[in-house]
Amino acid sequence: MGNRAVITTVGATDNTTGIYVHWNGGVNSIEAFCAYCDMKGFRSPDTDCYGWAYLATVIGNFFGDGLSVGVDRIKSLDTDNYDNGVYYLKGWKIVGRSEGYPQQLETDKSKLYEFLLEINSVQGKKIKVSKAEIKRYCKRNGIPVEEGK
């Protein structure tokens, strides 16, 4: 058992690309992975295949084990995973969730800054950003930043 989820785009079909995460599939984690990609200015998955590559890289770097993230067509991913189901993205925002799973997409914004710092800490040096850049992104997007951290 994990905390599984699948991430795809709005309007996905069985042949649409998706990313499977075995751990950290809760809405707070998925939002943080997407926010990190947004902060970096990466193209989103609904734009082109580079968006999938960026998101998979950020998530894969976070886990570091090579086993906790997968990329495939939706029909081959565990969409009925009994944990978090499927999240639908538009740009880098979660805009929906699969039927049968909580439709509540509100996240705990108070933890997002800390999670962005954690995600950043395990990225390669060509992707990594400064703490100041994370703070600026958070302030621009209404994400609370705990002073002194």
C-alpha positions as CSV (number, residue, x, y, z in Angstrom):
1,M,0.0,0.0,0.0
2,G,1.1,3.5,-0.7
3,N,-0.5,6.9,-1.0
4,R,-1.0,6.5,-4.7
5,A,-2.4,8.9,-7.3
6,V,-2.4,9.5,-11.0
7,I,-1.9,12.9,-12.5
8,T,-3.2,13.8,-16.0
9,T,-4.7,16.7,-17.8
10,V,-8.3,17.9,-18.2
11,G,-10.1,16.0,-21.0
12,A,-7.8,12.9,-20.7
13,T,-8.7,9.7,-22.5
14,D,-7.4,6.2,-22.0
15,N,-4.5,7.1,-24.4
16,T,-3.5,10.3,-22.7
17,T,-0.2,10.4,-20.8
18,G,-0.3,10.3,-17.0
19,I,2.1,10.2,-14.1
20,Y,1.6,7.6,-11.4
21,V,3.0,8.3,-7.9
22,H,3.1,5.5,-5.4
23,W,3.8,7.8,-2.4
24,N,2.8,11.4,-1.7
25,G,-0.3,11.3,-3.7
26,G,-2.3,13.5,-1.5
27,V,-3.6,16.9,-2.8
28,N,-1.0,18.9,-0.7
29,S,1.9,16.9,-2.3
30,I,0.6,17.0,-5.9
31,E,-0.1,20.8,-5.5
32,A,3.5,21.3,-4.3
33,F,5.0,19.3,-7.2
34,C,3.0,21.4,-9.6
35,A,3.8,24.7,-7.8
36,Y,7.5,23.8,-8.1
37,C,7.2,23.3,-11.8
38,D,5.2,26.5,-12.1
39,M,7.8,28.4,-10.1
40,K,10.5,27.2,-12.5
41,G,8.5,28.4,-15.5
42,F,8.3,24.9,-17.0
43,R,5.8,24.3,-19.7
44,S,2.8,22.4,-18.4
45,P,1.7,18.9,-19.4
46,D,-1.3,20.3,-21.3
47,T,1.1,22.3,-23.5
48,D,3.3,19.5,-24.8
49,C,5.4,16.4,-23.8
50,Y,8.1,18.5,-22.1
51,G,5.6,19.3,-19.3
52,W,5.3,15.6,-18.5
53,A,9.1,15.3,-18.6
54,Y,9.6,18.2,-16.2
55,L,6.9,17.0,-13.7
56,A,8.3,13.4,-13.8
57,T,11.8,14.7,-13.2
58,V,10.8,16.9,-10.2
59,I,8.8,14.0,-8.6
60,G,11.5,11.4,-9.4
61,N,14.2,13.6,-7.9
62,F,12.1,14.0,-4.8
63,F,11.7,10.2,-4.3
64,G,15.2,9.4,-5.5
65,D,14.6,5.7,-5.6
66,G,13.5,5.2,-9.2
67,L,10.6,3.1,-8.2
68,S,7.9,5.5,-6.9
69,V,7.0,7.3,-10.1
70,G,5.9,6.1,-13.5
71,V,4.8,7.6,-16.8
72,D,2.4,5.8,-19.1
73,R,-0.9,6.1,-20.9
74,I,-3.9,6.4,-18.5
75,K,-5.2,3.0,-19.5
76,S,-2.1,1.4,-18.1
77,L,-1.9,3.3,-14.8
78,D,-3.6,2.4,-11.5
79,T,-6.4,5.0,-11.7
80,D,-8.7,3.1,-9.3
81,N,-6.0,3.0,-6.6
82,Y,-8.2,3.3,-3.5
83,D,-6.0,6.1,-2.3
84,N,-6.3,9.4,-4.2
85,G,-7.6,8.5,-7.7
86,V,-6.8,10.8,-10.6
87,Y,-6.0,14.5,-10.4
88,Y,-6.7,16.6,-13.5
89,L,-4.4,19.6,-14.3
90,K,-4.9,22.7,-16.4
91,G,-1.7,24.5,-16.6
92,W,0.0,23.8,-13.3
93,K,-3.3,23.9,-11.3
94,I,-5.3,21.0,-10.0
95,V,-8.8,21.6,-11.4
96,G,-10.5,18.3,-10.8
97,R,-10.4,14.8,-9.4
98,S,-11.8,11.5,-10.6
99,E,-15.3,10.4,-9.6
100,G,-15.6,8.5,-6.3
101,Y,-12.8,10.5,-4.6
102,P,-13.2,13.6,-2.5
103,Q,-13.7,16.6,-4.8
104,Q,-12.2,18.9,-2.1
105,L,-9.1,20.4,-3.7
106,E,-8.4,23.0,-1.0
107,T,-4.9,22.5,0.3
108,D,-3.2,23.4,3.5
109,K,-1.3,26.5,2.1
110,S,0.6,26.9,5.4
111,K,2.7,23.8,4.6
112,L,3.3,24.5,1.0
113,Y,6.4,26.8,1.5
114,E,8.1,24.1,3.6
115,F,7.3,21.4,1.0
116,L,8.7,23.6,-1.8
117,L,11.9,23.9,0.2
118,E,12.0,20.2,0.7
119,I,11.4,19.5,-3.0
120,N,14.1,22.0,-4.0
121,S,16.6,20.5,-1.6
122,V,16.7,17.2,-3.6
123,Q,16.7,18.7,-7.2
124,G,19.9,18.7,-9.3
125,K,21.9,21.8,-9.3
126,K,20.7,22.9,-12.7
127,I,17.1,22.8,-11.5
128,K,17.5,24.0,-7.9
129,V,16.6,27.6,-7.1
130,S,17.5,29.9,-4.2
131,K,15.4,30.2,-1.0
132,A,14.8,33.8,-1.9
133,E,13.2,32.7,-5.3
134,I,10.9,30.3,-3.5
135,K,9.9,33.1,-1.1
136,R,9.2,35.5,-4.0
137,Y,7.1,32.8,-5.7
138,C,5.1,32.1,-2.5
139,K,4.4,35.8,-1.9
140,R,3.3,36.3,-5.5
141,N,0.9,33.4,-5.1
142,G,-0.5,34.0,-1.7
143,I,1.3,31.2,0.0
144,P,2.3,31.9,3.6
145,V,6.0,32.1,4.3
146,E,7.1,31.5,7.8
147,E,9.6,34.3,8.6
148,G,13.0,33.1,9.8
149,K,12.8,30.0,7.7
